[in-house]
Amino acid sequence: MGGMMKRKSPANHKKTFLLKKHIKCSETQRLPVLLLLLSLIAAAVPACGKASQLPASTMDLTKEYRSGSKKNETVEIGEDFARAYCEFSLGLLRDAVNSEIQTNEVQTSEVQNNEAETSGEAADAVQADGTRNLMIAPISVLQALEMTRIGAGTGTLEQMGMTMYPGMEPEQGRKQLLSWAEGLPSADGAEMKLANSVWINTENEQFQPDAEFLKRNALESGASVYGAPFDEAACKELNQWVEQNTDGMVKDILDRIPREAIMYLVNAAAFDAKWEQPYQSSQVGNGTFTKEDGSESEVPMMYSMESVFLKGEHAVGFCRPYASGYYFAAILPEEGWTLQEYIRQLDGEALRNMFTSPAEAAVETALPKFKGESSLELSDTLAGMGMPLAFDSGLADFSGIGSCEGGNISISRILHKTYIEVDELGTKAGAATVVEMEAGGAYTVTENVILDRPFLYAIVDKETDLPIFIGIVEDPAAE
């Protein structure tokens, strides 16, 4: 994990010494903090093996905080965690879909009010942007929040725990999350990799990061720790780290580093899997896909017979295995239900039951080839799910991260960017999550599941039946 090379130089040794003086080790002397924290997680395609060369101003401080034994214990993934994780995943997706609809309605209204001749062109643009395919990597968002949560206190800590692990004890949720993430299978034909890093602003003399916070992230999350002046070069280096650890799927996640920024926490995941049985050319042909508005489009369809049939209230689906460790699950709402209506009534337990209680049947399937990219802002979503204190500039408590003269720590925004591509050979996907903090504020039955209209899908860990990625396809032709 980490993926960064350490540049050794006398200048860096001097800066490391200065940074050691800068790190706050006392648990009792915590001051209000002026902080910008960024957590970037990329989920889906394997990380590049070649690490970038750190600029001379960037120091690799990992050894300073990764000394000692790792604290994580291997624990069994319980049903309480599985249901909580599925509920959290659906909460993110449900709100993202609703927000997308509301955004498109506002954009359409603005276009309709335009009196210029260009309004027709703008309307076309809104329509093109309105049929988007969304995907979220819940494990990415959770790991980003978990790296942040260990620095939270009082009510902020409580709200974050209840939101991240609904219906269970948060510390048990944390243990199971870390154990599951660490044990995710990775093999030829289906690779899954995770990487974490923490970046500290070495030029902000007011900020004193907490040594125990850094050590816990280094030991428990396997995070590498870097120190650098937060300038344009550091912004570029962060983006390169993310791009490398998503195999180029997520680029330029960070547009700039605000002057208030003092720390970034970065979590990256990479997934690349081939189908257990790739589609042959004879199994690929054009098919008609009907969108929510009734319009039709010709798209490349992949046809196959599968053996795992999913059935739930108001939906059917199927599973298609990857070469090792994972499977693709597709869920199609019954006729008369829109995808949005179905997602609104679906809860974590129902989704979990579909994955854990499949039926054996001969399933005739059609899966459109698709690829897409999503960019979401999740702060309102997570506040609405139960953790508003974390975003309150006056009441948030992140004193465990460190201390800084000038203001109180709070999360200002959470950015989530994803990419996925599904074709005859398999699936590649990438994701990054940014948490930004600052001060101020049997085959007896033949079934048919033809995905020729909007559907829900997930990439699922076979061992636990938990979705690594979950998303929707409203238009396979849209990118």
C-alpha positions, 0 to 999 in steps of 0.5 A, spaced: 500 500 500 501 507 499 505 506 492 510 512 493 517 512 493 521 515 498 526 520 496 532 521 500 536 527 501 540 531 507 534 537 506 529 531 507 532 529 513 532 536 516 525 537 514 523 531 517 526 533 524 522 539 523 516 536 522 517 531 528 518 538 532 511 540 529 507 533 531 503 534 537 504 527 541 500 529 547 493 527 548 491 532 553 493 539 549 488 539 543 486 546 540 481 548 535 483 546 528 484 550 522 483 544 517 482 541 510 482 534 510 481 530 503 480 523 502 481 520 495 478 513 494 479 509 487 475 503 487 475 498 481 481 497 477 488 495 479 493 500 481 499 501 477 505 497 479 510 503 477 510 509 483 511 516 481 517 520 483 516 524 489 518 531 488 524 534 492 519 538 497 515 531 498 518 527 504 516 520 505 514 519 513 511 512 513 516 509 517 516 514 522 508 512 524 508 505 521 513 502 527 510 497 531 505 491 530 499 492 526 493 492 531 487 489 526 484 482 528 481 478 523 474 477 525 468 474 521 463 478 517 456 478 521 449 479 518 449 485 522 455 488 518 452 486 512 445 489 513 448 495 515 453 496 509 447 494 504 443 500 508 449 505 507 450 503 500 443 504 498 442 510 502 448 513 498 445 511 491 438 513 493 440 520 495 444 520 489 439 518 484 434 523 487 439 529 487 440 527 480 433 528 478 432 534 482 438 537 478 436 535 472 429 538 473 432 545 475 436 545 469 430 544 464 426 549 468 432 554 467 433 552 459 425 553 458 426 560 461 431 562 456 428 566 450 435 566 446 435 562 440 440 558 443 435 555 448 434 549 444 441 547 444 441 548 451 435 543 452 439 538 448 445 539 452 440 538 458 437 532 455 444 529 454 446 530 461 440 528 464 440 521 462 446 519 466 449 512 469 451 513 476 455 508 480 458 509 487 463 505 491 460 504 498 467 501 500 471 507 498 466 512 501 466 508 508 474 507 508 474 515 507 470 516 513 473 511 517 480 514 516 476 521 518 472 518 524 478 516 528 479 523 529 472 525 531 470 526 538 463 527 542 457 527 538 460 528 532 463 521 533 457 518 535 453 521 529 458 518 524 458 511 527 450 511 527 450 513 519 456 509 517 454 502 521 446 503 522 443 498 527 450 496 530 456 498 534 460 502 531 467 499 533 465 492 531 463 495 524 470 498 524 473 492 526 469 488 520 470 493 515 478 493 516 478 485 516 473 485 510 477 490 506 484 487 508 481 480 506 478 481 499 481 476 494 485 478 489 488 473 483 489 472 476 483 474 472 480 478 478 484 483 482 482 487 487 487 492 491 487 498 496 492 503 498 491 509 503 495 515 504 496 521 509 499 528 506 501 533 511 502 540 510 509 542 512 509 549 511 503 551 516 506 552 522 499 553 526 497 546 525 500 540 529 497 533 527 496 528 532 501 523 532 497 517 535 492 519 529 497 518 524 500 512 527 493 509 527 491 510 520 498 508 518 498 501 522 490 500 521 489 502 514 496 501 512 496 508 510 503 511 507 504 518 510 507 524 506 509 531 508 509 537 503 508 544 502 501 544 499 502 548 493 501 546 485 506 541 485 503 537 491 496 538 488 499 534 482 502 529 486 496 527 489 492 527 483 498 522 480 497 518 486 490 517 485 491 516 477 496 511 479 492 507 484 486 507 479 490 505 473 488 511 470 481 511 471 480 517 475 484 523 473 485 530 476 480 529 482 483 535 486 483 541 482 486 545 487 489 546 494 486 551 498 490 555 502 487 553 509 488 546 507 493 542 512 491 535 511 489 530 506 487 523 507 487 518 501 484 511 500 484 508 493 482 501 491 483 498 484 479 492 481 479 489 474 476 482 473 475 478 467 468 474 466 469 466 468 466 465 461 467 471 456 462 473 451 463 470 444 462 474 438 456 470 436 453 472 443 454 480 441 449 484 437 445 490 437 439 490 441 433 496 443 434 499 450 428 503 452 429 509 457 425 512 462 422 517 458 420 512 453 425 513 447 429 508 444 436 507 442 440 501 439 446 499 443 450 493 443 447 487 447 451 481 450 447 475 450 448 468 455 445 463 459 446 464 466 445 459 472 443 464 478 436 467 478 435 473 483 428 474 485 425 480 490 419 484 491 418 488 484 424 485 481 428 480 478 435 479 476 441 474 475 448 473 477 454 472 472 461 470 475 468 473 474 474 469 474 475 469 481 472 471 487 467 476 485 460 476 481 456 481 477 449 482 479 443 485 475 437 487 478 431 489 473 424 492 476 418 489 474 414 492 468 410 498 471 416 500 476 421 506 474 428 505 477 427 511 481 421 508 484 424 501 485 430 504 489 426 508 493 422 502 496 428 498 496 432 497 503 438 494 505 435 487 508 431 486 502 438 487 497 442 483 502 436 477 501 437 477 494 444 476 494 444 471 499 438 467 497 438 466 489 435 460 486 438 455 481 435 456 474 436 457 467 436 464 466 436 467 459 440 474 459 441 480 455 446 485 458 448 491 454 455 493 454 456 500 457 461 505 460 460 511 464 463 516 469 459 519 475 461 525 479 457 526 486 457 531 492 455 527 498 455 532 504 448 533 504 447 526 503 451 524 509 448 529 513 441 527 511 443 520 513 444 522 520 451 525 521 450 533 520 454 535 526 460 533 522 459 539 517 457 544 522 463 549 522 461 551 530 459 544 533 463 539 529 469 535 534 475 533 530 480 534 535 483 527 535 486 529 528 490 535 531 490 542 533 491 549 529 490 556 531 484 559 528 478 555 527 474 549 528 475 543 524 469 541 520 467 537 513 466 542 508 464 537 502 465 530 500 466 529 493 465 522 489 468 520 482 467 513 479 468 510 472 466 503 470 466 499 463 463 493 462 464 489 455 465 482 453 471 481 457 470 483 463 469 489 468 474 495 469 472 500 474 475 506 478 473 511 484 475 516 488 472 519 494 474 526 497 473 528 504 474 536 505 475 539 512 476 546 513 475 551 519 470 556 519 465 552 517 437 448 479 435 448 472 427 446 472 425 453 471 427 457 465 427 465 466 428 471 462 432 477 465 433 482 459 436 488 461 433 492 455 430 498 460 433 501 466 436 497 471 440 496 478 447 493 478 452 491 483 459 488 483 459 483 489 464 480 493 462 472 493 465 470 500 461 475 503 455 477 498 457 484 499 457 490 493 464 493 492 460 497 487 453 499 486 450 503 480 444 504 475 444 504 468 439 509 465 442 509 458 448 504 456 449 509 450 451 515 455 458 516 457 
